[in-house]
Amino acid sequence: MQLSSSVGTSSTPATNPTTMRKPSLLQRSFGPAGHLWVHAVLCLYAVIALFPIALILINSVKTRNAIFEGPMALPTAETLTFAGFQKVLAGTHFLLYFGNSLAVTLAALLLIVLFGAMAAWALTEYRFFGNRALNFFIAIGIMIPIRLGTVSILQLVVALDLINTRTALVLVYTAQGLPLAVMILSEFMRQIPGELKDAARCDGVGELSIFFRVILPLLRPAIATVAVFTMIPAWNDLWFPLILAPGEDTRTVTLGVQQFIGQYATDWNSVLAALSMAVIPVLILYMAFSRQLIRGLTSGAVK
């Protein structure tokens, strides 16, 4: 008995299978160097994605001849010039165009987030007749480009007397971004524990207060994802500003840049300078919401 007990106590403890980490598919495929390959591919993709922006910034401070002689060369003391920025800021209404784009984009973004979150809350929280049909209708809105309805949209804008107004652009961009926002926010709302909402209801909190005080604060990663995915198409759009708001007082940045592009000659210094300043809001938005954007993408906000 003593021998058996001593043997039993001296035996090595069994390994807990839950503490053993299984090798990932990447490690099984490429071995220990798998993560290095991933970082190498991501760095290469980052270089490819940032190359056009860097090319615009570099050539925006170079003379016209230097742009054509060496478009990928850095500016030197002989080729460095800020004539394009001076012409854009002093000789045109670029600040007005910039303000129009900023006002239209921010207003549309606010409406997309607010109405998209409300629609997602209704579709995920409540069961009613036509719920699935409405989800399918919203999914169709993602698949069909809004530009196919340009003629009908123009007729509606003219009937409402909104032609050459920023309001028309806000309404169009809101309709354009709502389907994707509803789908993203709906998927994220399904991950919110129901106990939080039930506890608030037990405390006598109304449905509207639950939405604004409980749900919306938890949707910050998803809202950042929606903001990036809906702001960039609205900010870069040229189609609807050209059709709905081509007036001098309602032009956006993308439409204002077109005045430097002529039929026989193009002022590339001014074009590149205007594009360089137009990139600034998108970069600021990404830097401000990059952490929330990554959390939204990795938390299952997008399938």
Secondary structure as GFF3:
##gff-version 3
##sequence-region A 1 303
A	DSSP	alpha_helix	2	10	.	.	.	ID=ss1
A	DSSP	three_ten_helix	17	19	.	.	.	ID=ss2
A	DSSP	alpha_helix	25	30	.	.	.	ID=ss3
A	DSSP	three_ten_helix	31	33	.	.	.	ID=ss4
A	DSSP	alpha_helix	34	59	.	.	.	ID=ss5
A	DSSP	alpha_helix	64	69	.	.	.	ID=ss6
A	DSSP	alpha_helix	83	91	.	.	.	ID=ss7
A	DSSP	alpha_helix	94	125	.	.	.	ID=ss8
A	DSSP	alpha_helix	131	143	.	.	.	ID=ss9
A	DSSP	three_ten_helix	146	149	.	.	.	ID=ss10
A	DSSP	alpha_helix	150	159	.	.	.	ID=ss11
A	DSSP	alpha_helix	166	189	.	.	.	ID=ss12
A	DSSP	alpha_helix	194	202	.	.	.	ID=ss13
A	DSSP	alpha_helix	207	210	.	.	.	ID=ss14
A	DSSP	pi_helix	211	215	.	.	.	ID=ss15
A	DSSP	alpha_helix	216	218	.	.	.	ID=ss16
A	DSSP	alpha_helix	220	236	.	.	.	ID=ss17
A	DSSP	alpha_helix	239	244	.	.	.	ID=ss18
A	DSSP	alpha_helix	253	257	.	.	.	ID=ss19
A	DSSP	three_ten_helix	258	260	.	.	.	ID=ss20
A	DSSP	alpha_helix	268	298	.	.	.	ID=ss21
###
